[in-house]
Structures are given as C-alpha cells and as structure tokens.
Amino acid sequence: MRAVIQRVAEASVTVDKIIVGQIERGFLVLLGVAEEDTQEDVIWTANKIAGLRIFEDAESKMNLALADVAGSVLLVSQFTLYGDCRKGRRPSFVEAARPEKANSLYQSVEAELRGHGLHVETGTFQAHMDVRLLNDGPVTLILDSRKTA
C-alpha cells in the first residue's frame, strides 16, 4: 500500500462539478492499493498516517499529529501510485489491485482512520476527480507498507 501525504491548509475533491469531500487543516492522502496488500497493510498505513507528527508545535518543530491540531483527512484513491514507468512511455499498472479489492481495502483504511477518532472525508472510488489543495509548507511524504524496515 502506498500513500502520498500532503500537509494542507485546505483540500477538496470534486466529481462532476460537485464537491464530494472537503477539509480544512489536515492531510490530503492519495492512497494506492497493490494486489498483494492485506488487512495488515491497512492497519500499518492507517496507524502511520494517524501518528505522523508533522505539524509544528509552539517552538516551530514538527512535533504534533493530526489529533493534536484537530486536523482532518481527505482520503483519495489513486491506483496510479502503482504505475510502473521503467519500460516504454506508457505506465504499466499490473501491481495495482483490482477495483473490488482496492475499494475494500481503501474503505478499510478509512474505517481505521475513523477508529483513531479522526474526521475523514473521501473522494469517489473509480471516478474522475478534480483535487484541489493548499499545501502547507509544503510538506509531502510518501509511505509504502512494503518498505517498513
């Protein structure tokens, strides 16, 4: 499971000109699910997102997590995080999970994040989405549940 996390002042996702998810301070999380991912990857990823201390404290050090700043999560499915561009000019997506599995694990990540007491908004799975954000910092991090050591 891969996640691109952007610390944002605000973010939204629109489908067919209708806002389907919108947050103020928090994380925009683009989430990719691999065919080999399991519930273990879901738990690791959600725990890592919830626990990341990348908001500044009173001393301007990245020391605060989402819960410490009453932050929210905008979770957006992004299968293209598993695009392999090493050969040719068109990416291969053979590592990305099939839609049924990807959606199930995506929803599990959402549930796990809510279980941490976080406010979570989402995009629309398999829809063409327009994502807007005001990156705070900018701060952008990449998580990969297969690279935990």
C-alpha positions, 0 to 999 in steps of 0.5 A: 500500500502506498500513500502520498501525504500532503500537509494542507491548509485546505483540500477538496475533491470534486466529481462532476462539478460537485464537491464530494469531500472537503477539509480544512487543516489536515492531510490530503492522502492519495492512497494506492492499493497493490494486489498483494496488500492485506488487512495488515497493510491497512492497519500499518498505513492507517496507524502511520498516517494517524501518528505522523507528527508533522505539524509544528508545535509552539517552538516551530518543530514538527512535533504534533499529529493530526489529533493534536491540531484537530486536523482532518483527512481527505482520503483519495484513491489513486491506483496510479501510485502503482504505475510502473514507468521503467519500460516504454512511455506508457505506465504499466499498472499490473501491481495495482489491485483490482477495483473490488479489492482496492475499494475494500481495502481503501474503505478499510483504511478509512474505517481505521482512520475513523477508529483513531477518532479522526474526521475523514472525508473521501473522494469517489472510488473509480471516478474522475476527480478534480483535487484541489489543495493548499499545501502547507509548507509544503510538506509531502511524504510518501509511505509504502507498507512494503518498505517498513524496515 
